[in-house]
Amino acid sequence: SVPYSAILSSYLLGERLNLLGKLGCMLSLVGSTVMVIHAPEDEEVTTLDEMTSKLKEPGFLAYAAILLALCFLLIFCLAPRYGQSNILVYLTICSVIGAFSVSSVKGLGIAIKGFFAGQPVLQHPLTWILVITLVASITTQINYLNKSLDIFNTSLVFPIYYVLFTTIVITTSIILFKEWVAMTVIDIIGTVCGFLTIILGVFLLHAFKDLHVSLENLPQVLQNEQQEPVTRDDKNILIEVDNSSIAPEDKPKVFRLYT
């Protein structure tokens, strides 16, 4: 999503993508590949009853309560005041809600498998709770994501949204499905390094988006031939007075300060 949105926005929407942005897209691809290679195996959950027991665990209930409180705080307090000027407000709402949408999709996938296996999933109350949660969360995500896209640059929105959303989803998977319990140290390090590589790529794509850097002008940018003029304060000017009667090696420095 990060490189595709950046590249397509540069061609279809006329948003400029410089050399550092292209390198950021490549780093995002490399980091995603490393994360997939070292991805944890999720704990096997095959029935809605097992899913219900997972959702009722105290750790996940506390985590869900914190996410809901944060979401309500962002929607009702911070979004009306800072949503138009701070890109993180709307995207954080989308990412926090994404934790509920991903969990709902996981549960509905189990329900669909049980339906084709002949299980009475339509009579199970969790099925309808997951459907309502999924519809509400996706609707909220689309709403605030569109608001963010209307205000901010597309090549800026999707990378930041990707990082925030992935962080929330990984945290939710750890708490709900305990995916990292059986992971080796190498897989943990590989997953963390892959995610940090993605963040580095997103930083390159975001931080230097206004610089005119390309392969053609790269030598000029590195050499920095054009020196900016030195600006002086018009109230306090320090002038060096040359005294030619003294030898250069012994000549003292005399300054006069005009205010």
C-alpha positions in Angstrom: 0.0 0.0 0.0 2.8 2.4 0.8 4.7 2.3 -2.6 1.5 1.8 -4.7 -0.2 4.8 -3.2 2.9 7.0 -3.5 3.6 6.0 -7.1 -0.1 6.2 -8.3 -0.6 9.6 -6.6 2.5 10.9 -8.4 1.2 9.8 -11.8 -2.6 10.3 -11.4 -2.8 13.2 -8.9 0.3 15.1 -10.0 2.0 14.8 -6.6 5.8 14.8 -6.9 7.8 11.8 -5.8 11.5 12.6 -5.6 14.5 10.2 -5.4 14.4 9.9 -1.6 10.7 9.0 -1.8 11.4 6.2 -4.3 14.1 4.9 -1.9 11.5 5.0 0.9 9.2 2.9 -1.2 11.9 0.4 -1.8 12.7 0.2 1.9 9.0 -0.3 2.6 8.9 -3.3 0.3 12.1 -4.7 1.8 10.8 -4.3 5.3 7.5 -5.9 4.4 9.3 -8.9 2.9 11.4 -9.4 6.0 8.3 -9.2 8.2 6.5 -11.8 6.1 9.5 -14.2 6.3 9.7 -13.9 10.1 5.9 -13.6 10.7 4.6 -15.4 13.7 2.2 -18.3 13.5 -1.2 -17.4 15.0 -2.7 -19.6 17.7 -5.2 -22.0 16.2 -8.8 -20.9 16.8 -11.4 -23.0 14.9 -14.8 -22.4 16.6 -16.7 -19.4 17.7 -16.7 -20.7 21.3 -12.9 -20.5 21.3 -13.1 -17.1 19.8 -15.5 -16.0 22.5 -13.2 -17.3 25.2 -10.3 -15.3 23.6 -12.4 -12.1 23.6 -13.4 -12.6 27.2 -9.9 -12.7 28.5 -9.1 -9.9 31.0 -6.0 -8.7 29.1 -7.9 -8.2 25.8 -10.9 -6.6 27.6 -8.6 -4.0 29.3 -6.8 -3.4 25.9 -10.2 -2.9 24.1 -11.4 -0.5 26.8 -8.3 1.6 26.4 -8.6 1.7 22.7 -12.3 2.7 22.9 -11.5 5.5 25.4 -8.7 6.7 23.2 -11.0 6.6 20.1 -13.8 8.6 21.9 -11.2 11.1 23.1 -9.9 11.6 19.6 -13.3 11.8 17.9 -15.1 14.1 20.3 -12.3 16.2 21.8 -9.2 16.4 19.5 -10.7 15.9 16.1 -12.9 19.1 16.1 -10.0 21.2 17.3 -6.8 19.8 15.7 -8.1 17.5 12.9 -7.7 20.1 10.2 -4.1 20.9 11.0 -2.6 17.7 12.4 -2.5 14.7 10.2 -2.0 12.3 13.1 -5.5 12.9 14.6 -7.6 11.4 11.8 -5.1 8.6 11.0 -4.9 7.6 14.7 -8.7 7.2 14.8 -8.5 5.0 11.7 -5.7 2.9 13.1 -7.3 2.4 16.6 -10.6 1.4 15.0 -8.6 -1.0 12.7 -7.9 -3.2 15.8 -11.6 -4.0 16.0 -12.1 -4.5 12.3 -9.2 -6.9 12.1 -10.5 -8.9 15.1 -14.0 -9.0 13.6 -12.7 -10.2 10.2 -10.8 -13.0 12.0 -13.9 -14.1 13.9 -16.2 -13.9 10.8 -13.7 -16.0 8.9 -14.1 -18.7 11.6 -17.9 -18.3 11.3 -17.9 -18.7 7.6 -15.8 -21.9 7.8 -18.2 -23.2 10.5 -21.2 -22.3 8.3 -20.0 -24.4 5.4 -19.1 -27.2 7.9 -22.7 -27.3 9.0 -22.3 -25.6 12.4 -25.2 -23.4 13.7 -23.2 -20.2 13.5 -26.2 -18.0 12.6 -27.7 -18.8 16.0 -24.5 -17.9 17.8 -24.7 -14.3 19.2 -21.0 -13.6 18.5 -21.6 -13.8 14.8 -23.9 -10.8 14.8 -21.8 -8.9 17.3 -18.8 -9.3 14.9 -20.9 -8.2 11.9 -22.1 -5.0 13.7 -18.6 -4.3 14.9 -17.1 -4.8 11.5 -19.6 -2.5 9.8 -19.3 0.2 12.4 -15.5 0.1 12.4 -15.1 0.1 8.6 -17.5 2.9 8.2 -15.6 5.0 10.8 -12.3 4.2 9.1 -13.5 5.2 5.7 -15.0 8.4 7.0 -11.9 9.7 8.7 -9.6 8.4 6.1 -11.5 10.3 3.4 -11.3 13.4 5.6 -7.6 13.0 5.9 -7.2 12.6 2.1 -9.2 15.7 1.5 -6.9 17.8 3.6 -3.4 16.3 3.4 -1.1 14.9 0.7 -2.0 11.4 -0.5 1.7 10.2 -0.5 1.8 11.4 3.1 -1.4 9.9 4.4 -1.0 6.3 3.3 2.5 5.8 4.7 1.7 7.2 8.1 -1.6 5.3 8.2 0.3 2.1 7.3 2.7 2.5 10.2 0.1 3.3 12.7 -2.4 0.7 11.5 0.3 -2.1 11.4 1.5 -1.2 14.9 -2.0 -1.5 16.3 -2.7 -4.7 14.5 0.5 -6.3 15.7 -0.3 -5.3 19.3 -3.8 -6.6 19.0 -2.6 -10.0 17.6 -0.1 -10.3 20.4 -2.7 -9.7 23.1 -5.7 -11.6 21.5 -4.1 -14.5 19.7 -0.7 -14.6 21.5 1.1 -15.0 18.2 4.6 -14.3 19.6 4.5 -16.9 22.3 6.1 -19.7 20.2 8.4 -17.4 18.2 12.2 -17.8 18.3 14.6 -15.0 19.1 15.7 -14.8 15.4 12.1 -14.4 14.3 11.4 -11.7 16.9 14.5 -9.8 15.8 13.7 -10.2 12.2 10.1 -9.0 12.6 11.2 -5.9 14.6 13.9 -5.1 12.1 11.5 -5.5 9.2 9.1 -3.1 10.8 11.8 -0.6 11.7 12.9 -0.8 8.0 9.3 0.1 7.0 9.3 3.0 9.4 12.6 4.3 7.9 11.2 4.0 4.4 8.1 6.0 5.4 10.3 8.6 7.1 12.3 9.1 3.9 9.1 9.3 1.9 7.6 11.9 4.3 10.4 14.0 5.6 12.1 15.0 2.3 9.0 15.1 0.0 9.5 18.8 -0.7 13.2 18.5 -1.8 14.0 18.5 -5.5 16.3 15.5 -5.5 16.8 13.3 -8.5 19.6 11.4 -10.3 20.1 14.4 -12.6 20.7 17.1 -9.9 22.1 14.8 -7.3 25.8 15.9 -7.8 24.7 19.6 -7.5 22.8 18.9 -4.4 25.8 17.1 -2.8 28.3 19.7 -3.8 26.0 22.6 -2.7 27.8 25.0 -4.9 25.3 27.8 -4.4 26.0 29.4 -1.0 23.2 31.3 0.7 24.0 34.9 1.4 24.9 35.7 5.0 22.2 37.7 6.7 23.2 40.4 9.2 21.3 42.0 12.0 20.5 45.6 11.0 20.6 46.7 14.7 24.0 45.2 15.7 26.7 45.1 13.1 30.2 43.9 13.9 32.9 45.5 11.8 36.5 44.5 11.7 38.9 47.5 11.3 42.1 46.7 9.5 45.3 48.3 10.8 47.9 48.1 8.0 50.8 49.4 10.1 51.0 46.2 12.1 52.4 43.0 10.7 49.8 40.4 9.7 51.0 37.8 12.2 51.1 40.3 15.1 48.1 42.4 14.1 45.4 42.5 16.8 41.8 42.4 15.9 39.9 45.6 16.6 36.1 45.7 16.4 33.6 48.4 16.7 30.0 47.8 17.6 27.3 50.0 16.1 23.8 49.9 17.5 
